[in-house]
Amino acid sequence: MKQLLRKSKSRGKRAVNIIAHFNPKSPITEQYRQIRNNINFASVDKEIKSIVVTSPEPSDGKSTTSTNLAIVLSQQGKQVLLVDADLRKPSVHYAFNISNMDGLTSVLTKKISMEEAISNTHIPNLKVLPSGVIPPNPSELLDSKAMEVMMEELKEAFDFVIFDTPPILAVTDSQIMANKCDGVIMVVASGKTRKEIAMKAKTLLEKANAHLLGAVVNGVDLRSGGYYYEYG
């Protein structure tokens, strides 16, 4: 779908750079807006409200992409919920400096209500549902009837619900979520993701009857011949 520019090296292994908020004029932010626009174009024949963001392997940039996509959607005035559905290695709560004690797993196990689990952020129109405590059975929780019911309620309450999910070649969680959502964005890493790996991930999504909206190439180095256009 789009090529994203190489981001600054993160100090923390799980750090998520919310550049779309802190540097809205950055050419990288502009690339996230292009993804947003492409989603709008893809919604012509079928309304797209729930979107899974995944990647073939770890460290491809899926959490950074899902977080910044949620931000640019909220900047358009849409009510957006970012759900950390990576119940194995959650990271979204780090980006917004919120607690991960309660979240998605707390709701699914009926510990607290959905309203209690959703956190406000410092970004207007954007709320976050963190993963909550890491469970022993992530796939079973995501494939549960309780999850289905919750997803329908979230789609009624928000304009967009973005799900950050685990790498698709590592576990089945992303396939489960892809089957339940309106669309999927796959993030691949420039210079890291091999073509056969990307094709294998695409095949798994197709087997899950997922609606693949497109692929995002993360970490493109402009010095290798890429370019960007900045205006205003």
C-alpha distance (Angstrom), angle and dihedral (degrees) to the residues before:
residue distance angle dihedral
M1 . . .
K2 3.79 . .
Q3 3.74 141.8 .
L4 3.78 116.3 -125.0
L5 3.75 123.2 -153.8
R6 3.76 121.4 -113.7
K7 3.78 109.7 -86.3
S8 3.75 127.1 -142.2
K9 3.75 116.4 -82.5
S10 3.77 109.5 -91.3
R11 3.77 120.3 -127.4
G12 3.79 93.0 -147.9
K13 3.74 124.1 54.1
R14 3.79 91.6 -132.2
A15 3.79 98.4 33.6
V16 3.80 114.9 134.1
N17 3.79 116.0 -153.4
I18 3.82 109.9 -141.5
I19 3.78 92.6 -163.4
A20 3.81 93.4 152.5
H21 3.82 87.7 69.0
F22 3.78 102.0 38.8
N23 3.80 97.6 37.7
P24 3.82 109.1 26.5
K25 3.83 92.1 166.3
S26 3.78 94.0 54.9
P27 3.82 116.1 118.9
I28 3.80 86.4 -127.2
T29 3.80 90.3 58.4
E30 3.78 88.4 49.6
Q31 3.79 88.8 56.9
Y32 3.81 89.9 54.5
R33 3.81 88.4 51.7
Q34 3.79 88.3 53.9
I35 3.80 89.2 55.2
R36 3.81 88.7 50.2
N37 3.80 90.6 51.1
N38 3.79 91.8 49.2
I39 3.81 89.6 53.1
N40 3.79 89.3 52.8
F41 3.81 90.4 51.4
A42 3.81 90.2 48.0
S43 3.82 89.3 55.2
V44 3.81 94.2 67.2
D45 3.82 96.5 99.5
K46 3.80 99.4 21.9
E47 3.79 128.2 28.6
I48 3.79 110.6 -117.4
K49 3.80 114.2 -156.6
S50 3.80 105.1 140.5
I51 3.80 117.8 56.0
V52 3.80 130.4 -178.7
V53 3.80 117.7 -151.0
T54 3.79 114.2 -161.6
S55 3.80 141.5 148.0
P56 3.79 136.4 -149.7
E57 3.81 94.8 -113.5
P58 3.82 140.5 8.8
S59 3.82 120.0 -78.0
D60 3.81 94.7 27.3
G61 3.82 92.7 122.4
K62 3.81 102.5 -102.1
S63 3.82 96.0 137.7
T64 3.81 92.4 48.0
T65 3.79 89.5 49.4
S66 3.81 95.7 46.5
T67 3.81 92.0 47.3
N68 3.80 96.3 48.3
L69 3.80 92.0 42.3
A70 3.81 88.4 54.8
I71 3.81 89.5 50.0
V72 3.82 96.3 51.4
L73 3.81 90.4 46.3
S74 3.81 89.7 52.9
Q75 3.81 90.0 47.4
Q76 3.79 86.7 61.2
G77 3.80 88.3 62.6
K78 3.79 95.4 -101.3
Q79 3.80 121.0 138.5
V80 3.80 103.2 -117.5
L81 3.80 134.1 -174.1
L82 3.80 120.1 -164.7
V83 3.82 110.8 -157.1
D84 3.78 120.7 -163.2
A85 3.81 98.5 -143.3
D86 3.79 92.0 165.3
L87 3.78 93.5 107.4
R88 3.81 91.9 174.6
K89 3.82 104.4 51.9
P90 3.83 107.6 8.9
S91 3.80 117.9 -172.2
V92 3.81 109.8 158.2
H93 3.82 93.4 92.2
Y94 3.82 89.3 61.8
A95 3.81 90.9 59.9
F96 3.81 92.6 57.6
N97 3.80 98.2 31.1
I98 3.80 93.9 -123.2
S99 3.78 131.9 142.0
N100 3.79 119.9 -91.0
M101 3.79 95.4 -165.2
D102 3.80 90.8 104.3
G103 3.78 128.6 25.6
L104 3.79 142.9 104.4
T105 3.80 95.2 -12.1
S106 3.81 90.7 49.0
V107 3.80 90.5 55.8
L108 3.80 94.9 45.4
T109 3.79 91.4 50.7
K110 3.83 89.7 46.7
K111 3.77 93.6 -119.1
I112 3.81 93.0 130.9
S113 3.80 136.9 -0.7
M114 3.79 123.8 -92.4
E115 3.81 90.4 -113.1
E116 3.80 90.8 55.2
A117 3.81 92.7 48.7
I118 3.82 97.3 51.1
S119 3.80 114.5 90.5
N120 3.79 128.8 -153.5
T121 3.79 117.7 -128.4
H122 3.78 132.1 -152.4
I123 3.82 87.6 -107.6
P124 3.82 115.1 89.5
N125 3.85 115.5 -113.9
L126 3.81 93.0 9.7
K127 3.79 124.5 109.9
V128 3.80 129.1 174.0
L129 3.78 133.0 -143.9
P130 3.81 105.0 -162.7
S131 3.78 120.8 -152.3
G132 3.79 96.9 -108.2
V133 3.78 122.3 -151.7
I134 3.81 113.3 -8.7
P135 3.83 106.8 -105.2
P136 3.82 128.6 -146.6
N137 3.82 91.4 -124.6
P138 3.86 110.5 41.5
S139 3.82 96.3 157.7
E140 3.80 93.2 50.9
L141 3.80 91.9 49.3
L142 3.82 93.1 49.8
D143 3.82 91.0 47.0
S144 3.80 94.0 48.5
K145 3.80 128.4 114.3
A146 3.80 87.9 -120.4
M147 3.81 89.1 60.9
E148 3.79 91.7 50.1
V149 3.79 92.1 51.4
M150 3.79 92.1 46.7
M151 3.81 92.4 50.4
E152 3.79 91.5 53.9
E153 3.80 90.6 50.2
L154 3.81 91.1 49.5
K155 3.80 92.1 50.4
E156 3.80 88.5 54.3
A157 3.79 92.6 49.1
F158 3.82 100.7 44.1
D159 3.80 137.8 42.8
F160 3.81 90.6 -136.6
V161 3.80 133.2 15.6
I162 3.81 114.4 -165.9
F163 3.82 117.9 -164.0
D164 3.79 119.1 -158.4
T165 3.82 104.6 -155.3
P166 3.83 136.4 -179.2
P167 3.83 122.9 -88.5
I168 3.79 108.1 -72.7
L169 3.81 97.6 -132.6
A170 3.79 92.4 51.7
V171 3.82 101.5 56.5
T172 3.81 140.2 -5.2
D173 3.83 95.7 -111.2
S174 3.81 94.8 98.5
Q175 3.80 93.1 50.0
I176 3.80 89.5 52.6
M177 3.80 92.0 50.5
A178 3.80 94.0 41.8
N179 3.78 89.8 58.2
K180 3.80 91.2 53.5
C181 3.82 99.3 45.0
D182 3.80 133.5 75.5
G183 3.79 95.3 -119.8
V184 3.80 146.4 -1.6
I185 3.79 132.0 -139.6
M186 3.79 116.0 -162.1
V187 3.79 118.3 -155.0
V188 3.80 119.2 -153.5
A189 3.79 126.3 -176.0
S190 3.78 120.0 -121.7
G191 3.80 110.9 -120.8
K192 3.80 91.9 6.5
T193 3.80 111.3 60.2
R194 3.81 110.8 75.2
K195 3.79 117.8 -140.6
E196 3.81 93.9 -118.3
I197 3.80 90.4 51.4
A198 3.81 91.7 51.5
M199 3.82 90.8 47.7
K200 3.80 91.2 49.6
A201 3.81 90.2 52.5
K202 3.81 90.6 47.9
T203 3.81 90.3 51.4
L204 3.79 91.5 52.3
L205 3.81 90.5 51.5
E206 3.80 90.5 50.1
K207 3.81 90.5 50.7
A208 3.80 87.8 53.5
N209 3.83 88.8 55.2
A210 3.79 89.5 -118.1
H211 3.79 122.6 167.1
L212 3.79 101.1 -126.3
L213 3.81 107.3 -153.2
G214 3.79 93.8 -174.7
A215 3.77 147.2 -70.7
V216 3.79 128.2 -84.9
V217 3.80 118.3 -148.9
N218 3.78 106.3 -146.2
G219 3.79 126.4 -160.5
V220 3.81 101.0 23.0
D221 3.80 110.4 173.7
L222 3.82 110.1 -136.0
R223 3.77 90.8 -156.1
S224 3.79 88.4 67.7
G225 3.79 91.1 68.0
G226 3.79 105.0 -74.1
Y227 3.75 122.9 127.5
Y228 3.77 141.5 -164.7
Y229 3.75 136.4 -158.6
E230 3.79 121.6 -137.5
Y231 3.80 124.1 -170.5
G232 3.79 132.6 179.5
